[in-house]
Amino acid sequence: MKILARNLRSGRGEADIVALDGGTVVFAEVKTWSAYGIEELRYGINREKQRRIIETAKYFLLSHREYKCMAVRFDVVFIGPQGITHLVSAFTERV
């Protein structure tokens, strides 16, 4: 993956990493928890947090028209007591 942006902020939220993975723009949330396991991730990245990341993705795509026709994916990188886990397509925009 090629990193396009780190700690991207918009008026509605933020994304920790924006990357290009072939023909896909990836918006990744990095979550570090030393005391909790990956099974507790739903509390740290709830629907509201997902919505804010999605809104930030929309902001990025409007600001960077060169990526507007590419696929979009939302990943989570979990850093916990058992190591690093990359959850590809961890969530999607709900209609």
N, C-alpha and C positions, 0 to 999 in steps of 0.2 A: 504494500500500500504506500501511496505517496501522501504525506501530510500536507493538507491545504491550509489549515488553520488550527490553532490551539486556543482554548478558553474563549471561544466566540460568544459574544454577548449581543443580544438584541434588546429592544424595549420590553419584550415579553418572556425572555428566558435566556438560557445559555446552553452551549454544547461544549463538552470538554475537548473533543477532537473531531475535526472534519477531514476526511481522507478520500482519496480516489483509489478504488479497487477495480482496475480494469475500466469497464464502462459504467461503474456504479459509484455514486457519491455516498459515502458512509458517514453518518453522524453517530459518534460513539460517546457514551456516558461511562466515565471511569468511577467505580465505587470501591472505596477502601474501607474494609471493616476488619478490625483485629479480633473482635469478640464474637462476631456472628458468622454463621455459615451462609453458603449461597442460597439455601432454602429460605432464608429471611429477606432475600433481595426484593421481594414484592413490597416490603414496607419502605425501603429506601428509594425505589423507583416506581412509585404508585402512578395512577392515571393522571394526576395533576402534573407530576414531574414529566411524564411522557408528553403531555400536551404542550408544556413549555419547550421541550426539546423540539417537538414538531413545528411549533411556531418559529423557533429560531432557524430551523432548516428552511422554512418558507422564506424567511428574511434573507438568508444566505443565497438561496436560489434566485431571488429577485435581484439581488445585488451583483450576482455573478452569472449573467445570462449564458455564458459559454457552457454551463452545466445543465441548463434547463431541460434538455431532451434526454438526459441520462436517468437511469433507474436510481432510486433512493433506497437506502437501507438504514435501519436503526439498530446498532449493536450496543452491547454492554460488556465492559471489561471489568471483571470482578477480581479484586485483590483481597484475599482473605487468608485465614490461618492455614489453609491447605495449599496455597499458591495462587497462581494467576489462571483465571478461566475467561476465555473470550466467547461470549454468547452472540453468535451471528444471527441477525434478524430477530433480536430479542423481543421487539414489539413492532406494531404497525399503526398507521393512522386509522382510527376507527371512523366509519362513516355514520 
